[in-house]
Amino acid sequence: METAVPGVLRRQQGVLLLLLRLGMAAVFVRAAVPKIRAPDLFALDVHNYQMLPAMGVNALAIVLPWVELVVAVCIALGVWRRAGALVMTALLAVFTAALITATARGLNISCGCFEVGAEAGHGSLVWAVLRDLFYLAVAIVLVRWPEGPRPLDLVLPHRKRAQALSSLR
């Protein structure tokens, strides 16, 4: 009976990792969609950080939301789990650093994280830093332990699952 305990713990760990991946994917989708819908408004948010030249601001405002969305899809589907988690970790490290420097410089700006334009409030950047540090910790966990079931593992019979996964690779 003692040999069953590690298997149970491994399954529980796998489910926890899946839930963490799905949660972080939801966060990144939630962050990407408003930016994709209004890249001009997101560019203003990026500009307010006063860290990039105008050309860099515009390029970032167009590319970053799509990178966030692709990472979210990869993490959610369990495709390229470690690579997606590494990109997510890098993005969160940059976001956190940008928030810390904006806070240190006393900028009164909206984060630009989840809302853009009129919907974006000028909330506490300190709170945004703490939130991003939490997300960064979760992303590091996903880099360290990328295993765990894929969502398809839970819903498809074994044969169909193998076919679906082989088509994604």
PyMOL commands that set and color helices and strands:
alter all, ss='L'
color gray80, all
select helices_A, chain A and resi 4-37+39-48+54-77+81-104+117-119+125-144+151-155+158-168
alter helices_A, ss='H'
color red, helices_A
deselect
rebuild
show_as cartoon
